[in-house]
């Protein structure tokens, strides 16, 4: 991820004008504000999966992906609606040009979070090579997409390149469930039982504190 991020920024610097590059970098950094739920889930998920049978690991991972995806998507929707006020309010009217790119990057962060949570199942099941391939796919698809889309669409093209690359990675990790683990493709749509589970978890946390 770190290597891909560095290459992404290096390509943006070389292919965009200085003003567009500045707006894009700000939009990219701001888009990450929707990611705290994914980071929190990842921090607690892997230790909970230690020594569990595969069926439980996959069930736990897919539920975590649904819950974190739902919370991230809700936050992303609010951020997308407020995008003009966020960018121009914090950085000035010139940054209104980055609103569309910002919204694309927010959507990308929602998909990125689901991808990384689902990848934890392969780490817990001692298949780290899948995660390495996943990162390679991200890097291998981002570079050509940026080379094509940035000259054509500017900062919007850079945002689309990341979105498309992340979508490919999410598709890959989901296909790996039936092909490598022999389990159905994960259902990422939030369920009522997930909301009930989240409510009980929050209640238990509140009582414990």
C-alpha positions in Angstrom: 0.0 0.0 0.0 2.8 2.4 0.9 4.7 1.7 -2.3 1.5 2.2 -4.4 0.7 5.4 -2.6 4.2 6.8 -3.3 4.1 5.8 -7.0 0.6 7.3 -7.3 1.8 10.6 -5.9 4.9 10.6 -8.0 2.8 10.1 -11.2 0.4 12.9 -10.2 3.3 15.3 -9.7 4.7 14.5 -13.1 1.5 14.5 -15.0 -0.6 17.2 -13.4 -0.1 21.0 -13.3 1.1 22.3 -9.9 -2.3 23.8 -9.1 -4.2 20.7 -10.1 -1.7 18.5 -8.2 -2.2 20.5 -5.0 -6.0 20.3 -5.2 -5.8 16.5 -5.9 -3.4 15.8 -3.0 -5.7 17.8 -0.6 -8.7 15.9 -1.9 -7.0 12.6 -1.6 -5.9 13.3 2.0 -9.4 14.6 3.0 -11.0 11.5 1.5 -9.3 9.4 4.1 -11.4 11.0 6.8 -14.0 8.3 6.1 -11.7 5.5 7.0 -11.6 5.4 10.9 -14.2 2.6 11.1 -12.1 0.4 8.9 -8.9 1.1 10.9 -10.8 0.3 14.1 -12.2 -2.9 12.7 -8.8 -4.0 11.5 -7.2 -3.3 14.8 -9.5 -5.7 16.7 -10.4 -8.2 14.0 -7.2 -10.1 13.4 -6.5 -11.0 17.1 -10.1 -12.2 17.5 -9.6 -14.7 14.6 -6.6 -16.4 16.1 -7.0 -20.2 16.2 -10.6 -20.2 15.1 -12.0 -22.6 12.5 -12.2 -21.4 8.9 -16.0 -21.1 9.0 -15.9 -18.8 12.0 -13.1 -16.7 10.6 -15.0 -16.1 7.3 -18.3 -15.4 9.2 -16.5 -12.9 11.4 -14.7 -11.3 8.5 -17.7 -10.8 6.4 -19.8 -9.4 9.2 -17.0 -7.0 10.0 -16.8 -6.0 6.3 -20.6 -5.4 6.2 -20.6 -3.3 9.4 -17.5 -1.2 8.6 -18.7 -0.8 5.0 -22.1 0.4 6.2 -20.6 2.9 8.6 -18.0 4.1 6.1 -20.6 4.5 3.4 -22.9 6.5 5.6 -20.0 8.8 6.6 -18.9 9.0 2.9 -22.4 10.0 1.8 -22.4 12.9 4.3 -18.9 14.0 3.3 -19.9 13.8 -0.4 -22.9 16.0 0.2 -20.8 18.5 2.1 -17.8 18.3 -0.3 -18.2 21.9 -1.7 -18.3 23.4 1.8 -15.5 21.2 3.1 -13.1 22.1 0.3 -13.9 25.7 -0.1 -14.4 26.3 3.6 -11.0 24.9 4.5 -8.9 25.9 1.5 -10.7 28.6 -0.4 -12.8 29.0 -3.6 -10.1 27.8 -5.9 -10.5 24.3 -4.4 -14.1 24.0 -5.7 -12.5 22.4 -8.8 -11.7 19.4 -6.7 -15.2 18.6 -5.5 -15.9 16.0 -8.2 -12.5 14.3 -7.7 -13.0 14.4 -3.9 -16.4 12.5 -4.3 -14.8 9.9 -6.5 -12.0 9.4 -3.9 -14.5 9.1 -1.1 -16.2 6.3 -2.9 -12.8 4.7 -3.5 -12.2 4.7 0.2 -15.4 2.9 0.9 -14.3 0.1 -1.5 -10.8 0.1 -0.2 -12.0 -0.4 3.4 -14.1 -3.5 2.4 -11.2 -4.9 0.5 -8.7 -4.7 3.4 -11.2 -6.1 5.9 -12.0 -9.1 3.7 -8.2 -9.6 3.1 -7.8 -10.3 6.8 -9.6 -13.7 6.3 -6.7 -14.8 4.1 -4.1 -13.6 6.6 -5.8 -15.5 9.4 -6.1 -18.6 7.3 -2.3 -18.5 6.5 -2.6 -17.4 2.9 -0.7 -14.1 3.0 0.4 -14.6 -0.6 -3.2 -13.6 -1.7 -2.7 -10.3 0.0 0.6 -9.8 -1.7 -1.0 -10.5 -5.1 -3.8 -8.1 -4.1 -1.3 -5.3 -3.6 0.5 -6.2 -6.8 -2.8 -6.0 -8.7 -3.4 -2.6 -7.2 0.0 -1.3 -8.3 -0.2 -3.0 -11.7 -3.5 -1.5 -12.6 -3.1 1.9 -11.1 0.0 2.9 -13.1 -1.4 2.2 -16.7 -4.8 3.7 -15.7 -3.1 6.9 -14.5 -1.0 7.1 -17.6 -4.2 7.0 -19.7 -6.6 8.9 -17.6 -4.6 11.8 -16.2 -3.6 13.3 -19.6 -7.3 12.9 -20.6 -9.2 14.0 -17.5 -6.6 15.6 -15.2 -7.2 15.2 -11.5 -10.5 13.6 -12.2 -8.7 11.0 -14.2 -6.3 10.3 -11.3 -9.3 9.8 -9.0 -11.0 7.4 -11.5 -7.7 5.5 -11.8 -7.7 4.8 -8.1 -11.4 4.0 -8.0 -11.1 1.5 -10.9 -8.0 -0.1 -9.4 -9.6 -0.5 -6.0 -12.8 -2.0 -7.7 -10.6 -4.5 -9.4 -8.9 -5.4 -6.1 -12.2 -5.8 -4.4 -13.5 -8.1 -7.2 -10.3 -10.2 -6.9 -10.5 -10.7 -3.2 -14.2 -11.6 -3.4 -13.6 -14.1 -6.2 -10.9 -15.7 -4.0 -13.4 -16.8 -1.4 -15.1 -19.4 -3.7 -12.1 -20.3 -5.7 -9.5 -20.7 -2.9 -11.5 -21.0 0.3 -14.5 -22.9 -1.1 -16.9 -20.5 0.5 -19.5 -18.3 -1.2 -18.7 -14.8 -2.4 -19.2 -12.5 0.7 -22.5 -10.6 0.9 -21.5 -7.0 1.8 -25.1 -5.8 2.1 -25.8 -4.8 5.8 -28.3 -7.0 7.6 -30.7 -6.4 10.4 -28.8 -8.9 12.5 -25.6 -6.9 11.9 -27.2 -3.7 13.2 -28.4 -5.6 16.2 -24.9 -7.1 16.8 -23.4 -3.6 16.5 -26.0 -2.1 19.0 -25.3 -4.9 21.5 -21.5 -4.4 21.1 -21.8 -0.7 21.6 -24.0 -1.3 24.7 -21.6 -3.8 26.1 -18.7 -1.4 25.6 -20.6 1.4 27.3 -21.3 -0.8 30.3 -17.7 -1.9 30.5 -16.5 1.6 30.6 
